[in-house]
C-alpha cells in the first residue's frame, strides 16, 4: 500500500505550467483593470470639467 502511494509522486511532472498560467491570468486581470480605470478616469474628467 505504501509503495503504491509513493509511486504516484514519481509519475507527476517535475515542472508544472499551472503556476505560470495563474500568474499570467493575474497579470492580464491587473492590466485590464488598470486600462478600465484609465478609461473611467478620462470619462469622469470630461464630465466634471475643471474643479
The first five atom37 places (N, CA, C, CB, O) and aatype in JSON, in Angstrom:
{
  "aatype": [20, 20, 20, 20, 20, 20, 20, 20, 20, 20, 20, 20, 20, 20, 20, 20, 20, 20, 20, 20, 20, 20, 20, 20, 20, 20, 20, 20, 20, 20, 20, 20, 20, 20, 20, 20, 20, 20, 20, 20, 20, 20, 20, 20, 20, 20, 20, 20, 20, 20, 20],
  "atom_mask": [
    [1, 1, 1, 1, 1],
    [1, 1, 1, 1, 1],
    [1, 1, 1, 1, 1],
    [1, 1, 1, 1, 1],
    [1, 1, 1, 1, 1],
    [1, 1, 1, 1, 1],
    [1, 1, 1, 1, 1],
    [1, 1, 1, 1, 1],
    [1, 1, 1, 1, 1],
    [1, 1, 1, 1, 1],
    [1, 1, 1, 1, 1],
    [1, 1, 1, 1, 1],
    [1, 1, 1, 1, 1],
    [1, 1, 1, 1, 1],
    [1, 1, 1, 1, 1],
    [1, 1, 1, 1, 1],
    [1, 1, 1, 1, 1],
    [1, 1, 1, 1, 1],
    [1, 1, 1, 1, 1],
    [1, 1, 1, 1, 1],
    [1, 1, 1, 1, 1],
    [1, 1, 1, 1, 1],
    [1, 1, 1, 1, 1],
    [1, 1, 1, 1, 1],
    [1, 1, 1, 1, 1],
    [1, 1, 1, 1, 1],
    [1, 1, 1, 1, 1],
    [1, 1, 1, 1, 1],
    [1, 1, 1, 1, 1],
    [1, 1, 1, 1, 1],
    [1, 1, 1, 1, 1],
    [1, 1, 1, 1, 1],
    [1, 1, 1, 1, 1],
    [1, 1, 1, 1, 1],
    [1, 1, 1, 1, 1],
    [1, 1, 1, 1, 1],
    [1, 1, 1, 1, 1],
    [1, 1, 1, 1, 1],
    [1, 1, 1, 1, 1],
    [1, 1, 1, 1, 1],
    [1, 1, 1, 1, 1],
    [1, 1, 1, 1, 1],
    [1, 1, 1, 1, 1],
    [1, 1, 1, 1, 1],
    [1, 1, 1, 1, 1],
    [1, 1, 1, 1, 1],
    [1, 1, 1, 1, 1],
    [1, 1, 1, 1, 1],
    [1, 1, 1, 1, 1],
    [1, 1, 1, 1, 1],
    [1, 1, 1, 1, 1]
  ],
  "atom_positions": [
    [[0.82, -1.2, 0.0], [0.0, 0.0, 0.0], [0.86, 1.26, 0.0], [-0.93, 0.0, 1.2], [0.61, 2.19, -0.77]],
    [[1.86, 1.3, 0.86], [2.7, 2.48, 0.95], [3.46, 2.69, -0.35], [3.67, 2.36, 2.12], [3.68, 3.83, -0.77]],
    [[3.87, 1.61, -0.98], [4.61, 1.74, -2.23], [3.71, 2.32, -3.33], [5.18, 0.38, -2.67], [4.19, 3.1, -4.16]],
    [[2.45, 1.96, -3.36], [1.53, 2.48, -4.36], [1.34, 3.99, -4.18], [0.17, 1.76, -4.29], [1.21, 4.72, -5.16]],
    [[1.33, 4.44, -2.94], [1.17, 5.88, -2.71], [2.41, 6.66, -3.15], [0.87, 6.15, -1.23], [2.29, 7.74, -3.71]],
    [[3.57, 6.11, -2.88], [4.79, 6.82, -3.24], [5.01, 6.8, -4.76], [5.99, 6.2, -2.53], [5.68, 7.68, -5.28]],
    [[4.45, 5.82, -5.46], [4.63, 5.75, -6.9], [3.88, 6.88, -7.61], [4.15, 4.39, -7.43], [4.25, 7.26, -8.72]],
    [[2.84, 7.41, -6.99], [2.1, 8.5, -7.62], [2.97, 9.73, -7.79], [0.85, 8.84, -6.79], [2.85, 10.45, -8.78]],
    [[3.85, 9.98, -6.84], [4.65, 11.19, -6.91], [5.69, 11.11, -8.02], [5.34, 11.45, -5.58], [6.04, 12.13, -8.61]],
    [[6.18, 9.92, -8.31], [7.18, 9.8, -9.37], [6.55, 9.99, -10.75], [7.86, 8.43, -9.3], [7.25, 10.36, -11.69]],
    [[5.25, 9.76, -10.87], [4.6, 9.93, -12.16], [4.25, 11.4, -12.44], [3.34, 9.08, -12.22], [4.01, 11.76, -13.59]],
    [[4.22, 12.22, -11.42], [3.86, 13.62, -11.61], [4.99, 14.34, -12.35], [3.58, 14.3, -10.25], [6.16, 14.03, -12.14]],
    [[4.65, 15.29, -13.21], [5.7, 16.02, -13.93], [6.53, 16.87, -12.96], [5.08, 16.92, -15.03], [6.02, 17.37, -11.96]],
    [[7.8, 17.01, -13.29], [8.69, 17.76, -12.41], [8.34, 19.24, -12.46], [10.16, 17.55, -12.82], [8.37, 19.92, -11.44]],
    [[8.01, 19.74, -13.65], [7.7, 21.16, -13.82], [6.27, 21.31, -14.28], [8.68, 21.83, -14.83], [5.86, 20.69, -15.26]],
    [[5.51, 22.13, -13.59], [4.11, 22.32, -13.94], [3.89, 23.74, -14.45], [3.2, 22.02, -12.73], [4.47, 24.69, -13.93]],
    [[3.05, 23.87, -15.47], [2.76, 25.19, -16.02], [1.6, 25.89, -15.32], [2.46, 25.08, -17.49], [1.31, 27.04, -15.62]],
    [[0.94, 25.21, -14.39], [-0.22, 25.81, -13.74], [0.13, 27.11, -13.0], [-0.84, 24.83, -12.78], [-0.61, 28.08, -13.13]],
    [[1.22, 27.16, -12.22], [1.55, 28.44, -11.56], [1.82, 29.55, -12.56], [2.75, 28.28, -10.65], [1.45, 30.7, -12.33]],
    [[2.47, 29.22, -13.67], [2.76, 30.24, -14.68], [1.47, 30.73, -15.33], [3.71, 29.69, -15.76], [1.32, 31.92, -15.59]],
    [[0.54, 29.83, -15.58], [-0.73, 30.23, -16.17], [-1.52, 31.1, -15.19], [-1.55, 28.99, -16.58], [-2.16, 32.07, -15.6]],
    [[-1.47, 30.76, -13.92], [-2.18, 31.56, -12.91], [-1.56, 32.95, -12.83], [-2.14, 30.86, -11.53], [-2.28, 33.95, -12.73]],
    [[-0.24, 33.02, -12.87], [0.44, 34.31, -12.82], [0.11, 35.14, -14.06], [1.96, 34.12, -12.7], [-0.1, 36.35, -13.97]],
    [[0.07, 34.5, -15.22], [-0.26, 35.19, -16.46], [-1.69, 35.73, -16.4], [-0.1, 34.25, -17.66], [-1.94, 36.87, -16.8]],
    [[-2.61, 34.91, -15.9], [-4.01, 35.37, -15.78], [-4.12, 36.54, -14.82], [-4.91, 34.22, -15.32], [-4.89, 37.47, -15.05]],
    [[-3.34, 36.48, -13.73], [-3.37, 37.56, -12.75], [-2.85, 38.86, -13.35], [-2.54, 37.19, -11.51], [-3.42, 39.93, -13.12]],
    [[-1.78, 38.77, -14.12], [-1.22, 39.97, -14.76], [-2.19, 40.53, -15.79], [0.14, 39.65, -15.42], [-2.36, 41.74, -15.89]],
    [[-2.83, 39.64, -16.55], [-3.81, 40.11, -17.54], [-4.99, 40.79, -16.85], [-4.31, 38.94, -18.41], [-5.52, 41.79, -17.34]],
    [[-5.41, 40.23, -15.72], [-6.51, 40.82, -14.97], [-6.14, 42.21, -14.46], [-6.92, 39.91, -13.8], [-6.94, 43.14, -14.55]],
    [[-4.92, 42.34, -13.93], [-4.47, 43.65, -13.46], [-4.39, 44.64, -14.62], [-3.1, 43.53, -12.77], [-4.78, 45.8, -14.47]],
    [[-3.89, 44.2, -15.75], [-3.75, 45.1, -16.89], [-5.12, 45.57, -17.39], [-3.0, 44.4, -18.03], [-5.29, 46.75, -17.7]],
    [[-6.07, 44.67, -17.45], [-7.4, 45.07, -17.92], [-8.07, 46.0, -16.91], [-8.27, 43.84, -18.17], [-8.76, 46.95, -17.3]],
    [[-7.88, 45.72, -15.63], [-8.47, 46.61, -14.62], [-7.84, 47.99, -14.68], [-8.3, 46.01, -13.21], [-8.52, 49.0, -14.52]],
    [[-6.53, 48.04, -14.91], [-5.85, 49.33, -14.98], [-6.32, 50.12, -16.18], [-4.33, 49.13, -15.05], [-6.56, 51.33, -16.07]],
    [[-6.45, 49.47, -17.33], [-6.9, 50.18, -18.53], [-8.35, 50.64, -18.37], [-6.76, 49.28, -19.78], [-8.71, 51.72, -18.84]],
    [[-9.17, 49.83, -17.72], [-10.55, 50.24, -17.49], [-10.61, 51.44, -16.55], [-11.36, 49.07, -16.91], [-11.43, 52.34, -16.74]],
    [[-9.75, 51.45, -15.55], [-9.71, 52.59, -14.62], [-9.26, 53.85, -15.34], [-8.78, 52.29, -13.44], [-9.77, 54.94, -15.05]],
    [[-8.31, 53.73, -16.26], [-7.87, 54.9, -17.01], [-9.0, 55.44, -17.88], [-6.65, 54.55, -17.88], [-9.18, 56.65, -18.0]],
    [[-9.76, 54.54, -18.49], [-10.89, 54.97, -19.33], [-11.94, 55.68, -18.47], [-11.52, 53.75, -20.05], [-12.46, 56.72, -18.87]],
    [[-12.24, 55.12, -17.3], [-13.21, 55.76, -16.42], [-12.71, 57.11, -15.94], [-13.52, 54.85, -15.23], [-13.5, 58.05, -15.78]],
    [[-11.4, 57.21, -15.7], [-10.85, 58.49, -15.27], [-10.99, 59.53, -16.37], [-9.37, 58.33, -14.87], [-11.32, 60.68, -16.09]],
    [[-10.74, 59.15, -17.6], [-10.89, 60.09, -18.71], [-12.34, 60.53, -18.85], [-10.39, 59.46, -20.02], [-12.61, 61.7, -19.09]],
    [[-13.28, 59.6, -18.69], [-14.7, 59.94, -18.78], [-15.09, 60.9, -17.67], [-15.56, 58.68, -18.72], [-15.82, 61.87, -17.91]],
    [[-14.62, 60.64, -16.45], [-15.01, 61.5, -15.34], [-14.39, 62.89, -15.5], [-14.58, 60.87, -14.01], [-15.0, 63.88, -15.08]],
    [[-13.22, 62.99, -16.09], [-12.62, 64.31, -16.31], [-13.42, 65.1, -17.32], [-11.16, 64.18, -16.77], [-13.58, 66.31, -17.19]],
    [[-13.93, 64.41, -18.35], [-14.74, 65.11, -19.34], [-16.05, 65.59, -18.73], [-15.02, 64.2, -20.54], [-16.52, 66.68, -19.06]],
    [[-16.63, 64.78, -17.85], [-17.93, 65.14, -17.26], [-17.79, 66.22, -16.21], [-18.58, 63.93, -16.65], [-18.68, 67.07, -16.09]],
    [[-16.72, 66.21, -15.43], [-16.62, 67.12, -14.3], [-16.11, 68.51, -14.7], [-15.73, 66.53, -13.25], [-16.39, 69.48, -14.0]],
    [[-15.37, 68.62, -15.78], [-14.81, 69.9, -16.14], [-13.64, 70.24, -15.22], [-15.88, 71.0, -16.08], [-13.02, 69.35, -14.64]],
    [[-13.35, 71.52, -15.1], [-12.23, 71.95, -14.24], [-12.78, 72.25, -12.84], [-11.49, 73.21, -14.84], [-13.66, 73.1, -12.68]],
    [[-12.25, 71.55, -11.85], [-12.7, 71.81, -10.47], [-11.56, 71.74, -9.51], [-13.78, 70.83, -10.05], [-11.75, 71.93, -8.31]]
  ]
}
